[in-house]
Amino acid sequence: MYPLATEKAIGKVEKENVITYIVSNTATKASIKEEFEKAFEVKVSRVNTENLPTNTKKAYIKLAKGFKASDVAVKLKLV
């Protein structure tokens, strides 16, 4: 599991309060949510996933109100 640092992903951090991660193809939405909440001590509102042809998934992790994706991005040194 690692963050995606493309221009589009950074735009989602700023505009939609969403962090984009590349995760294992076997990861479930519930496991992604649980692991992210433990790692960064934030609440996750929802997780959307997209299967990639590289046998991985792209996870869009939307944070709950009261939590800022930009704060998590700073911890990850994305911004």
N, C-alpha and C positions, 0 to 999 in steps of 0.2 A: 504494500500500500504506500503510494507516494503521491504528492501533490502535482498537479499539472500547472505549469507556469507560462501558458501562452497568452497572447494579447486578449483573446476572447475570454479565457478563464479569469484573468485579472479584471476584465470588464464586468463579469458576473459578480465578482466580489464586491465591487463598488456599487453596482446598480441593483442587484437582486439579492444581496446577502447570501450568496451561494459560493461554497468552496468546491472545486473540482478535483477529484482524486482518480488515479488509476489503481484498480484493485484486481485481485485474482478472479478468474472466471468462475470459480466455485463459491465466491462470496455472496451471501444473501443480503437483502436490504436491511434486515434486522441485525445481522452481525456487523455490517458496516456502521450502522447507527450506534450500536453498543460500543464498539471499539473507538469510534470518533469521540463519543461523549466521555469515555474514560480518559482518553489521551489528552483532551483539551479542556475538560471540565466545563462544557457548554451543553445546552439542550438543543437537540436536533428536531426540527419541525417535520421534515420529510426527506426521503432519499429516492432519487430517480436514477436508474441505471441504463446504460447503453452498451450492448455487446460490440466489441471491436473485432476486426478480422485478425488481429494479432493474438487471439485467444486470451484476451483480457477484457475487463469491463471499465467503462468510464462512469464514475459515480458523481452525481450532482447532489451535494449535501446542503440543504437549506437550513439555516439556523433559525431557532425560535425567536420571537420578539424579545428584546432585552439583551440579546447577544449580537455582537458585530463580527461579521466574517472578516472585516479588515483587521481586527485585533488578532484573530487566528492567523491571518496571512502574515502579519508582522512577526509572530512567533515562528512561523515557517520560513521567514526571510524571503517571502515572495514579493513584498512591496518595499 
